[in-house]
Amino acid sequence: MKSSGKRLVSVLEGQAGAPPPVWLMRQAGRYLPEYRELRAKAGSFWTMCNDPVMATEISLQPIRRFGFDAAIIFSDILTVPFALGRTVKFEENVGPTLDAVTSAEGLERDPAIWQQKLSPAYETLRLVRPKLPAETSLLGFAGAPWTLATYMAAGRGGDEQKAAKLWGYRDPKSFGTLLDVLGDCVAAHLIAQIEAGADAVQIFDSWASGLPADVFQRWVVAPTKRIVEKVRAVKPHAKIIGFPRATTLQGYEFYADETGVDGISVDTSAPQDWMSEIDVPVQGNLDPLLLVTGGSAMDRAVDELVDAMRGRPFIFNLGHGVLQETPPEHVAALVARVRK
């Protein structure tokens, strides 16, 4: 995969950018009035995820408004459990719910069916690609097996990993099978996204925090390493960002060393002096609440982060996603500040 002058891809190849490329997790979403207008017409978040025309429009909205260095396709990590045969629903003011599982038995194992159910993401990538400026990277993504397992075991988000942890502790063999099935589907999904036009892909492990070291290795690092190996077997030059959100500094380093990802995305707690010394391209880690705050507080934090990472391969981003209450004008000011 050639970078073709795309600054974000160059960073993942180990080059420092001045200024650094900038994009934001959840940059397409509820804080934008144009998104809310389309959401009102669509009637359902899940409908938008599975409609390539609407997903394309949503993916492009923040690029038109702010000129980010990367567009990320509008989709959701729960498309993978859907591909595995689970029913997924998004309820207003409740969030996602899906059929809880207690065994890997009965999950769809046919890659052709996965491809068919996940095809809206690939069509979205094909539609977005020609509409982007030549220098703008296009990102695909998927949830990591551990994070997807936490949703599938609980049948919802927000139980703080309880159901998945109990399953993993009580029946490690069965839980390992679930992680393997998820990993196979995620790897196939990432390969297909790259084939559809993604310049890089990100693996979101949103529930990677708070795990004992041995299970972090088994449930987070090993499944991600397996995915990276499967993707690289087909796409040797694939660019992959890993986001084991809110793990320890030792966890980030172990994850980066063991999985083979090209870069790691880090949360707001990662110190800037550590970020500037770790031997891997880094993405992150402004507090999303500073983006809500705006003004001099945001400006100081942006300047400090850019200064700390100067001369290092670095992608400016948040430590998590853009919050719904974020004023769009603050986002515009952030992009201008990074590039000043």
C-alpha positions as CSV (number, residue, x, y, z in Angstrom):
1,M,0.0,0.0,0.0
2,K,1.5,3.3,-1.1
3,S,1.1,6.4,1.0
4,S,0.5,8.6,-2.2
5,G,1.4,11.7,-0.2
6,K,-1.1,11.0,2.6
7,R,0.3,12.5,5.8
8,L,-1.4,10.1,8.2
9,V,0.0,7.1,6.4
10,S,3.4,8.6,6.4
11,V,3.3,8.9,10.2
12,L,2.4,5.2,10.4
13,E,5.5,4.5,8.3
14,G,7.5,6.3,11.0
15,Q,7.8,9.8,9.6
16,A,7.2,12.9,11.7
17,G,4.8,15.5,10.3
18,A,5.0,19.2,11.0
19,P,2.3,20.0,11.8
20,P,1.0,16.6,12.7
21,P,-1.9,15.1,10.8
22,V,-5.2,15.5,12.7
23,W,-8.5,13.7,12.8
24,L,-10.8,12.9,15.7
25,M,-12.6,9.8,16.8
26,R,-16.3,10.2,16.4
27,Q,-15.7,13.2,14.2
28,A,-18.8,12.3,12.3
29,G,-21.7,12.4,14.7
30,R,-24.2,14.1,16.9
31,Y,-22.4,17.3,17.6
32,L,-22.9,18.3,13.9
33,P,-26.2,19.9,13.0
34,E,-26.0,18.4,9.5
35,Y,-25.7,14.9,11.1
36,R,-28.7,15.6,13.4
37,E,-30.8,16.6,10.4
38,L,-30.0,13.4,8.5
39,R,-30.5,11.4,11.7
40,A,-34.0,12.8,12.0
41,K,-34.8,11.7,8.4
42,A,-33.3,8.3,8.8
43,G,-35.1,7.5,12.0
44,S,-32.5,5.1,13.3
45,F,-28.7,5.0,13.9
46,W,-28.6,1.4,12.7
47,T,-30.4,2.3,9.5
48,M,-27.7,4.9,8.8
49,C,-24.9,2.5,9.4
50,N,-26.4,0.0,6.9
51,D,-27.2,2.5,4.2
52,P,-24.1,3.2,2.2
53,V,-25.5,6.5,0.7
54,M,-26.3,7.9,4.1
55,A,-23.1,6.6,5.7
56,T,-21.1,8.2,2.9
57,E,-22.7,11.6,3.5
58,I,-22.0,11.3,7.2
59,S,-18.4,10.2,6.7
60,L,-17.8,13.3,4.4
61,Q,-19.6,15.9,6.6
62,P,-16.6,16.6,8.9
63,I,-14.2,16.6,6.0
64,R,-16.2,19.3,4.2
65,R,-16.5,21.4,7.4
66,F,-13.1,21.0,9.0
67,G,-10.7,19.5,6.4
68,F,-9.4,16.8,8.6
69,D,-6.4,14.8,7.3
70,A,-8.4,11.6,7.5
71,A,-12.0,10.5,7.0
72,I,-13.2,7.4,8.9
73,I,-16.2,5.6,7.5
74,F,-19.5,5.9,9.4
75,S,-20.3,2.4,10.8
76,D,-20.3,0.6,14.1
77,I,-18.2,-2.0,15.8
78,L,-21.4,-4.1,16.4
79,T,-21.7,-4.9,12.7
80,V,-19.4,-7.8,13.5
81,P,-21.7,-9.5,16.0
82,F,-24.5,-8.9,13.5
83,A,-22.4,-10.7,10.8
84,L,-22.1,-13.6,13.3
85,G,-25.9,-13.9,13.4
86,R,-26.8,-11.8,16.4
87,T,-29.7,-9.4,16.4
88,V,-28.5,-5.8,17.1
89,K,-30.7,-2.9,18.1
90,F,-30.0,0.7,19.1
91,E,-32.6,2.2,21.4
92,E,-32.9,5.9,21.9
93,N,-31.4,7.0,25.2
94,V,-30.5,3.3,26.0
95,G,-27.8,2.4,23.5
96,P,-27.1,-0.9,21.8
97,T,-28.7,-4.2,22.8
98,L,-28.1,-7.6,21.2
99,D,-28.8,-11.2,21.8
100,A,-26.6,-12.3,24.7
101,V,-24.5,-15.4,24.2
102,T,-23.1,-17.9,26.6
103,S,-21.4,-20.1,24.0
104,A,-19.7,-19.8,20.6
105,E,-21.9,-22.5,19.3
106,G,-24.4,-21.3,16.8
107,L,-22.4,-18.3,15.7
108,E,-22.2,-17.9,11.9
109,R,-18.8,-19.2,10.6
110,D,-19.3,-18.7,6.9
111,P,-17.0,-15.9,5.6
112,A,-19.3,-15.4,2.6
113,I,-22.2,-14.6,4.9
114,W,-20.0,-12.3,6.9
115,Q,-19.0,-10.5,3.7
116,Q,-22.7,-10.1,2.7
117,K,-23.8,-8.7,6.0
118,L,-20.8,-6.4,6.3
119,S,-21.0,-5.2,2.7
120,P,-22.6,-1.8,3.5
121,A,-19.2,-0.8,5.0
122,Y,-17.3,-1.8,1.9
123,E,-19.8,0.0,-0.4
124,T,-19.4,3.1,1.8
125,L,-15.6,3.0,1.5
126,R,-16.0,2.7,-2.3
127,L,-18.3,5.7,-2.4
128,V,-16.3,7.9,-0.1
129,R,-12.9,7.2,-1.7
130,P,-13.3,9.3,-4.9
131,K,-15.0,12.1,-3.0
132,L,-12.0,12.8,-0.8
133,P,-9.1,15.2,-1.6
134,A,-6.1,13.2,-2.8
135,E,-4.1,14.0,0.3
136,T,-6.8,12.9,2.7
137,S,-6.5,9.4,4.2
138,L,-9.5,7.0,4.4
139,L,-9.8,4.9,7.5
140,G,-11.7,1.7,8.2
141,F,-12.2,0.1,11.6
142,A,-13.5,-2.8,13.7
143,G,-13.9,-3.6,17.3
144,A,-11.4,-5.9,18.9
145,P,-12.5,-9.4,20.0
146,W,-12.3,-8.7,23.7
147,T,-14.5,-5.5,23.5
148,L,-17.0,-7.3,21.2
149,A,-17.1,-10.2,23.6
150,T,-18.1,-7.9,26.4
151,Y,-21.1,-6.7,24.5
152,M,-22.0,-10.2,23.3
153,A,-21.7,-11.8,26.8
154,A,-23.8,-9.0,28.4
155,G,-26.2,-8.4,25.6
156,R,-25.6,-4.7,26.0
157,G,-22.9,-2.2,26.9
158,G,-22.2,-0.8,30.4
159,D,-21.8,-3.8,32.6
160,E,-18.1,-3.1,33.1
161,Q,-16.9,-6.4,31.5
162,K,-18.6,-8.4,34.3
163,A,-20.4,-11.0,32.1
164,A,-17.4,-11.5,29.8
165,K,-14.9,-11.8,32.7
166,L,-17.0,-14.3,34.5
167,W,-17.3,-16.4,31.3
168,G,-13.5,-16.2,30.7
169,Y,-12.7,-17.2,34.2
170,R,-15.2,-20.0,34.5
171,D,-14.8,-21.5,31.0
172,P,-11.6,-20.3,29.4
173,K,-11.7,-22.8,26.6
174,S,-15.2,-21.8,25.5
175,F,-14.4,-18.1,25.9
176,G,-11.2,-18.6,23.9
177,T,-13.3,-20.1,21.1
178,L,-15.5,-17.0,21.1
179,L,-12.5,-14.7,20.8
180,D,-11.1,-16.9,17.9
181,V,-14.4,-16.7,16.0
182,L,-14.6,-12.9,16.6
183,G,-11.0,-12.5,15.5
184,D,-11.5,-14.5,12.3
185,C,-14.5,-12.2,11.4
186,V,-12.6,-9.0,12.4
187,A,-9.6,-10.0,10.3
188,A,-11.8,-10.7,7.2
189,H,-13.6,-7.4,7.8
190,L,-10.4,-5.4,7.9
191,I,-9.0,-7.1,4.8
192,A,-12.2,-6.4,2.9
193,Q,-12.1,-2.7,4.0
194,I,-8.6,-2.3,2.8
195,E,-9.6,-3.9,-0.5
196,A,-12.5,-1.5,-0.7
197,G,-10.1,1.6,-0.4
198,A,-9.1,2.1,3.2
199,D,-5.6,3.5,3.6
200,A,-5.4,2.3,7.2
201,V,-7.6,0.6,9.7
202,Q,-8.1,1.0,13.5
203,I,-8.9,-1.8,16.0
204,F,-10.9,-0.4,18.9
205,D,-10.5,-2.2,22.2
206,S,-12.6,0.2,24.2
207,W,-12.8,-2.1,27.3
208,A,-9.1,-3.0,27.5
209,S,-8.7,-1.3,30.9
210,G,-8.7,-2.8,34.3
211,L,-7.6,-6.3,33.3
212,P,-5.1,-8.3,35.2
213,A,-1.8,-8.7,33.3
214,D,-2.2,-12.3,32.4
215,V,-5.8,-11.9,31.0
216,F,-4.8,-8.7,29.3
217,Q,-2.3,-10.8,27.4
218,R,-4.8,-13.6,26.7
219,W,-7.9,-11.6,25.9
220,V,-6.5,-8.4,24.4
221,V,-3.0,-8.8,23.1
222,A,-3.1,-12.4,21.7
223,P,-6.3,-12.0,19.8
224,T,-5.1,-8.7,18.3
225,K,-1.8,-10.2,17.3
226,R,-3.7,-13.0,15.6
227,I,-5.8,-10.5,13.7
228,V,-2.7,-8.5,12.6
229,E,-1.0,-11.6,11.4
230,K,-4.1,-12.7,9.4
231,V,-4.4,-9.3,7.8
232,R,-0.7,-9.0,6.9
233,A,-0.8,-12.5,5.4
234,V,-3.1,-11.1,2.8
235,K,-2.2,-7.4,2.9
236,P,1.5,-7.3,3.9
237,H,1.7,-3.5,3.8
238,A,-1.5,-2.9,5.6
239,K,-1.4,0.0,8.1
240,I,-3.0,-0.8,11.4
241,I,-3.7,1.4,14.5
242,G,-4.5,-0.3,17.8
243,F,-6.4,1.4,20.5
244,P,-6.4,-0.6,23.8
245,R,-8.1,2.2,25.6
246,A,-7.1,3.2,29.1
247,T,-4.7,0.4,29.7
248,T,-1.5,1.0,31.7
249,L,1.6,2.5,30.2
250,Q,3.2,-1.0,30.5
251,G,0.2,-2.4,28.8
252,Y,0.4,0.0,25.9
253,E,4.1,-0.8,25.4
254,F,3.5,-4.6,25.7
255,Y,0.6,-4.3,23.3
256,A,2.6,-2.3,20.7
257,D,5.6,-4.7,21.0
258,E,3.6,-7.9,20.8
259,T,0.7,-7.2,18.3
260,G,2.7,-5.8,15.5
261,V,0.4,-2.8,14.9
262,D,1.9,0.2,13.1
263,G,0.8,2.7,15.7
264,I,-1.1,3.0,19.0
265,S,-3.9,5.3,20.0
266,V,-3.7,6.4,23.6
267,D,-6.2,7.8,26.1
268,T,-6.1,11.0,28.0
269,S,-4.2,9.6,31.0
270,A,-1.0,8.8,28.9
271,P,1.7,11.3,29.9
272,Q,3.2,13.4,27.1
273,D,6.8,12.7,28.1
274,W,6.1,9.0,27.8
275,M,4.3,9.5,24.5
276,S,7.3,11.3,23.1
277,E,9.7,8.5,24.1
278,I,7.9,5.3,23.1
279,D,9.3,3.7,20.0
280,V,6.1,3.5,17.9
281,P,4.0,6.0,16.1
282,V,1.4,7.5,18.6
283,Q,-2.1,8.8,18.2
284,G,-3.9,10.8,20.8
285,N,-4.7,12.1,23.4
286,L,-6.4,15.4,24.1
287,D,-9.2,15.3,26.7
288,P,-12.6,15.5,24.8
289,L,-13.8,17.8,27.6
290,L,-11.1,20.3,26.6
291,L,-12.7,20.3,23.1
292,V,-16.0,21.1,24.8
293,T,-14.4,23.9,26.8
294,G,-12.6,25.5,23.9
295,G,-10.8,28.9,24.3
296,S,-7.5,29.4,26.0
297,A,-7.7,26.2,28.0
298,M,-8.0,24.1,24.8
299,D,-5.4,26.2,23.0
300,R,-2.8,25.7,25.8
301,A,-3.4,21.9,25.8
302,V,-3.1,21.7,22.0
303,D,0.1,23.7,22.0
304,E,1.6,21.6,24.8
305,L,0.7,18.3,23.0
306,V,2.0,19.4,19.7
307,D,5.2,20.8,21.2
308,A,5.8,17.6,23.2
309,M,5.5,15.4,20.1
310,R,7.4,17.6,17.8
311,G,9.9,15.6,15.7
312,R,8.1,12.3,16.5
313,P,5.7,10.3,14.4
314,F,2.4,11.5,15.8
315,I,-1.2,11.8,14.8
316,F,-3.2,14.5,16.7
317,N,-6.4,13.1,18.1
318,L,-8.5,12.8,21.2
319,G,-8.1,10.3,24.0
320,H,-11.7,9.1,23.2
321,G,-14.5,10.3,20.9
322,V,-16.0,13.8,20.3
323,L,-18.8,14.4,22.8
324,Q,-22.3,15.3,21.7
325,E,-22.2,18.7,23.4
326,T,-19.1,19.8,21.6
327,P,-19.5,23.2,19.7
328,P,-18.5,22.7,16.1
329,E,-16.7,26.0,16.2
330,H,-14.3,24.6,18.9
331,V,-13.4,21.8,16.5
332,A,-12.6,24.3,13.8
333,A,-10.5,26.2,16.2
334,L,-8.7,23.0,17.3
335,V,-7.8,22.1,13.7
336,A,-6.5,25.6,13.0
337,R,-4.5,25.6,16.2
338,V,-2.8,22.3,15.4
339,R,-1.9,23.6,11.9
340,K,-0.9,27.1,13.0
